[in-house]
Amino acid sequence: MGRGGCWPPALAALFYGALAAVALLGVRDVLFVYEENRCSMTYMYEYPEYLKIKLPKKTARRYPAYELYLYGEGNYAEENKNLLLTGIPVLFLPGNAGSYKQVRSLGSIALRKAEDVDFKYHFNFFSVNFNEELVALYGGSLQRQTKFVHECIKVILKLYRNREFAPTSVAIVGHSMGGLVARALLTLKNFKPELINLLITQATPHVAPVMPLDRYLTDFYTAVNNHWILKAQDLRNLTTLSVAGGFRDYQVRSGLAFLPRLSQHDSALSVVSSAVPRVWASTDHLSIITEDPKKRMSVLNHHFVRHPAKIFEENPEAFTGLTGAFIWITVKASKWTYSVYNDSNGKYFTFPLASHRKSYSHVYCENSMLVRKSFFNVWRYVQSWLSLFFLFLFFPFYFKVVILKLQDYPSLSHIVIQVPPTVGNKYTLDCEFFKEDSRRVQLPVTHLFSFGKYTILLLEKNEKLILLTFERKPSVYRLHIPWSHEDSVAVAKVPSSTEISAKLHIAQPQNDSRVPELNIYSSSDCQYEVILKTSLLQILGQIIRFHAGALPVYVVSNILLTYGGQLSTLISAGNFSLELVRTAKPYKVEPLLSIVVFLQGFNWFREIWESLSLPEVDAAVLSSQDAWFPLVSLILFLLGTGIAYWNGVFFSTSLRLFSSLWLTLFRPTVLRKDNKLITPRRFCVVLSLALVSWTTCGAFAVFLIYLQYLFKVLKGTCRFSTLFSVKHSGSGEAQGAGRKQSSGSFLSVLGCTDSLKMHVTILNLFTWIVLLNLPSLIYWLKNLRYSVRLDPDPCRSTAIILVCILEILMNSSTSEVKSSKLLKIAAKVPLPLSVAMLAFGRMHLYKVPHFVTFSLILHVLCCIV
């Protein structure tokens, strides 16, 4: 062990290297460990065209960067150039950095489907050009986009005003942040909810932003979600579908794509794409053309929740007679298989239930190959027939199953299966009666610290997994999550070994006692072994998937602790790596956070907390969403420590490399020593950068002062390298003279060795501030041709303060700080600031620069007082 309990450098590098490797393994699980891509590319048969719709002059002048287009292909595009539209209006809203041309896939497929029905129904697809803005990272333009979409809807509906049956509403398809903008329409004061009848969102983060980098973004989310919760009753006529991308979508995890749980669930549906039956099949037109919200919801449930392999029927016949010259066959066996090929005769197979009720609890039937032509009917004691199409489950390889619990149908006397003629087709039908107890097994879920091989992980409260087995060849495995539509299906040939990752997208509700089910459709000819294990790698992947956005907070917190340690020592040995090992300890931060989160569960503590006007701790909010527990915070802190350590190593190494390059190109200059922190020249620089921040973009001013500071530290590193070489070369009087001159030159710029190391740490800390503000800088540069001033600017005021602080700090030395009366306070403040940063910055990354700025202000005061 080294000084002050520090580890030897080699051991520290090994430990933090292991932490960085663990973080990389979690990232690898998120980016590369998922099912294969089974989606197919859509193709066009004609050249796509995007017809620009002329907007009112007032709208075009107010939103110069935005445009509205109508999609078309070939003859259809030519016919629509005069804008005499007769279709159903659909508006596509692109997401973060998305292009309006992404509407091509939807528009092209819809056009082909319309041709199949001779244009009995067809759609006019409109698309909005948002100039590919980074709205997922900069929230200042979300309100502007929302208002522009409102204007577009009014323009679109005006195009149909001379039609005999003019539409009064539009359907909206929003991708990514476009879905959130569509939901935000309902928050506008002058917006009429009846202008939208259907809203479909694709991979839209409804719950919270992926990276909350500014307050405009979080405030926008709060306004939208609060409106949808408080006004849920007013939104019942709007049918909303949210489709999440599953584990392949590493940008927006599926848990964020679930709509907020409302008191009214009959008009909103959230599903994961892996749980959608027949995801390769398109929905029919009824989901858009109907004005009945209940009917629209029925269509969505039909296609996205429980597809019975049949075209949606608005009013299906509940009771019907069995007609046709079919052969009637009675089946009394409890287990039965029927297979036929190229049979021209239809058959009715009847299963009497009276003889099976005492011995069995369920009946299971499946058929394959014949997708749409077979169905089950049930015979009641009143001699009528009840169709059971609505009970079908449809699986890959075109087979469908139905499972009936006999106790739920006490009046049924027979089950009748109709098999139509199978000319030119092969048809297989399997039925069996079984007792649920013989097929249902409950397995305990392994814990985090279970040992052995690891394959399956369940991140939820329950300690059980239910297995249900049915006979089938090849095997199909369905993981059913009962509290959300996030089921997954896997298909395997026999014999084989299949690994199923039981990772959840959303946590189990607190009042829900149901447990996940693994339904196994397998063959009775083979033996099967189900092993439930824990995967540490997938646990890391889940932690990264759920909490990667909070990692910058932990990294900056570790650097801030290191900065405080350097202030407390101010010795030459206290470089960044050694101080991080000595000061960045989780026991300094995590226990206090855990205590606060625990106390927030008591009403008296919450009342005291609210009376002090303190914001809610982010960990408490995540805990209420079942997305947080203390062990996760500890893991994130350690991962942040590892990242901060190697970030410091990389940063210092890069400075040395660039300084060496600088020395080969330029000869280091000897500057005059200036004891004044504030000079007229520096005051003019501060004034100029503050003016840049106020008139253009705050992030731009921050970036300029960062470059200036980086240049100063780079020159200081060069002079230190020159000084070090002089100290170790030459002899006699020449060596002494050279050492004296070089030392004086170096001290006039940065003081001494620990001053340079302190500047490197501050620059390292400031680098993360620049990165967190980078999205608004990119947004400003991209829209510079439309406006010189970024409005609103999330970091304008912070930038002005940072410019003043850093202009002083970059010209200071530790000799001034050592003699300050405020040094002890300045050295102790980073610890509580790190705690506060982790408490309030996890879900609000834009607060991180505020804590860092406060600590740097104290450093400036130490230089003055």
Secondary structure, DSSP 8 states (H G I E B T S, - for coil): --GGG---HHHHHHHHHHHHHHHHHHHHHHHH-S----------SS-EEEEE----HHHHHH-TT-EEEEEEEHHHHHHGGG----SEEEEEE--TT--GGGGHHHHHHHHHHHHHTTTSS-EEEEEEE-TT--TTT-GGGHHHHHHHHHHHHHHHHHTTTTSTT--S-EEEEEETHHHHHHHHGGGSTT--GGGEEEEEEES---SS-SS--SHHHHHHHHHHHHHHHHTGGGGTTSEEEEEE-GGG--SS-GGGGS----S--TTEEEEEGGGSTTTTS---THHHH---HHHHHHHHHHHHT---SS---SS--SB----SS-EEEE---SEEEEEEES--S-EEEEEESTTTTTT-SEEEEEEES--SS-EEEEEETTS-EEE-GGG-EEETTTEEEEEEEGGG-TTEEEEEEEE---TT-EEEEEEEEE-HHHHEEEEE---TT--S-------SS--EEEEEEEE-SSEEEEEE-TTSB--EEEEE-SS---------SS---TT-----EEEEEE-TTS---------HHHHHHHHHHHHGGGHHHHHHHHHHHHHHHHHHH-STT--HHHHHHHH--GGGTHHHHHHHHHHTTSHHHHHHHHHTT----HHHHHHHTT---HHHHHHHHHHHHHHHHHHHHHHHHHHHHHHHHHHHHS----------S--HHHHHHHHHHHHHHHHT-HHHHHHHHHHHHHHHHHHHHHHHHHHHHHHTS--HHHHHHHHHHHHHHHHHHH-SHHHHHHHHHHHHHHHHHHHHHHHHHHHHHHTTTT-SS-SS-TTHHHHHHHHHHHHHHTT--HHHHHT-TTHHHHHHTHHHHHHHHHHHSSS-GGGHHHHHHHHHHHHHHHHH-
